[in-house]
Amino acid sequence: MKNNEMTAPLAVKAKKKIDRQLLGLLIFVIAMMVVMSFLSDSFLSVSNLTNVFRQSVFIMLLGFGMTFVLTTGGIDLSVGVMLALSGGMSGWLLSMNVNIVPAVIAGVLVGLLVGAGNGLMITKLRITPFIATLATMSIGRGVMYVWTNSIPFRNYMVGGFRFIGQGDIFGLQFPIVIAIVAFVILQFVYRCTAFGRHVTAYGSNEESARVSGINTDKLLIKVYALSGLMAAIAGITLASRLETVHPEMGKGYELDAIAAAIIGGTSLSGGKGTLVGTVLGAFIIYLISNALNLLNVDPDWETIVKGIIILIVVAVEFLSHRNKKE
Amino acid sequence: MKKRHFKVVGFALAVLMILSVALVGCGNVDSPVQTPAAAPDGGTADTGTAAASAAEGTWQWGDPAWEAAVRAKVEGKTFKIGFTPPAASEFYDIIMHGAYTMMNELHDRFGVNFEFEFVAPSEHDAVESQVSTIENWATKEFDAVLVCTAGDFDSMNAVYEKATAAGTAVYLFNMPAELWDVDSIKATSVISYDNARQSGYLVGQYAAEKLGGEGKILFISGNDGHWTTSRREGFMEAVSEYPGLTIVGEQRGEYVRDAGMAAAENLLQANPDVDFIYGENEEMAQGAVQAVQAMGLKMWDGNEGIIVVGADGLKSGFEQIRSGGLTATVDVGSVDQGREAIKAIFMHELLGYSIDKVINVPTILVDSENVDVPEAYVDWALATTENYK
């Protein structure tokens, strides 16, 4: 971690905060594993933990894009809808016997274009990210209903497409491989490229970023397009995983993606973010569900417990930070 | 009740004998069964054919004199109906197509016209948006509204009374009326099925039958709400009759596939030795099937493996049952809910017959043995186009 962050000089202060938060999250995960290993025989097994990781992949991918968006000080509420539109496009084309390669490319393009559309609305029309992506979310969901006629797309599974969501490479489920590859690439982009530094700079201080010669419009359009791209990858993978695209696919995912990033230590107000934290954040959300399921906690209590644990994770970080300051 | 069973079976199997029993048993007025001859091609609801069969008097509902009398009463009238389900979905689409089939039939036979408007809220629990929809329709002087909502009777009764007072009759569909005191329901009638006895209980019985009264069960429930409450009640009642059946895990799958799959994966980690998974709707049940397969566990092959049962009666569910991707489901009579609702409105509002406060349609537990019958019925409804003006 530390080595990577050397390349982000603008975020020296933020870096320490983030490191502490990541440490806190790791301690939380480890503590949870220790406690759970006493409570349930099946929790600490490779198959269970890979399952949890696989379940969290979709939120994680959305969270990666969201981390960039949040770092600029923006927000993207349309990721769940872009996920559905992209998965829907691939599934729909496949169901019409289009070859898998153009079908997947078309799905990716849908995400990229809708994301770029968000960026254009935000930069050229000066609509706030919240409103612009809220509008996209609403329009996109409506399009899903009209397009599917409320009946899920299905019967589109072909061998190659099945592999995306259900295949294995070296014993690793392919969605996990996708998440790892995406993480490695985006971590590099975030930490080691001019684009990544501009994103952080813009989020720290919009005006000074503009004055220092960054083409901020172009930057934002790229960031929202990236979020769309990640949503598309998640959507196509999910379409393969679920073997059907429901018009409501991905509903509520935007909030989980935001939660994953925030739990990980990315700031809602911009300027700092961490993809490692997002990985942990997404993993923790599903780990909590998994633990409560294994213990067979009454489902009515599950959401309450989940909310409280998320509050604790974030609050502990905040409090420890404040105490150190004093 | 019995006569409606006859109707479905008679229609789909086109068994003449049963039809004749139904006709004798039910009298002329109440059994809109098509003739076997009309069934196969009427299945596509081709206007020409349907009109022709009406003209030839082949509709099995009353004699020519009665037909003429009804026609004289309603011909040329236009009846405005609003249809508002809690969400736009495949399930409610089937109910709506069921309504089309009956409106087409009534239009062909008696010359009555319908105006039919469909409004679904964008969020499943957006009860208040349905309230304003109903109010709008009452203001626009609709003759009747068909409502299914996540809001319970207690909270919706005010708007039902208001609409009724304004001259817009309120009919409910797909609502678990069994949970409420009949007298407290302010709608004219509830056309539905008993979620406890006709859905959840059937699944529990199926589990007992297939497992010989002994086995471990996982239960993946939907969002809390009146449907879930009632289905669970019926399921638990059936299971409790067999001490050998134990529910080893219950989690929420939110009625969607991804959450159902995640819940099943987590539960299967702790209980890989389960025999039976009940997902309260087909999306969750199919998610559970994918979880079973992904974990390398064996699905039910008729003798052994994990049995996975859902509920709804969707086209996708029937396809999965055929391909072995789902063991069984409960078809909750979606087509009939649409048909019977329109018929109830026609009989009561236009002809002045009395109707019961709660009209439950037949439901059926569907597995690979009998999937042809309900699937053909749903196919027929879905292929029907609107021809009632």
Interface residues (C-beta under 8 A of the other chain):
Chain A: S40 D41 S42 F43 S45 S47 N48 N51 Q55 F58 S138 R141 G142 Y145 N149 S150 I151 P152 R154 N155 Q166 L238 R241 L242 E243 T244 H246 P247 E248 M249 K251 Y286 S289 N290 N293 L294 N296 D298 P299 D300 E302
Chain B: A88 S89 E90 Y92 D93 S122 S221 D224 V248 G249 E250 Q251 R252 V256 R257 D258 M261 A262 A263 E265 N266 L267 Q269 A270 E283 Q286 G287 Q290 A294 M295 K315 S316 E319
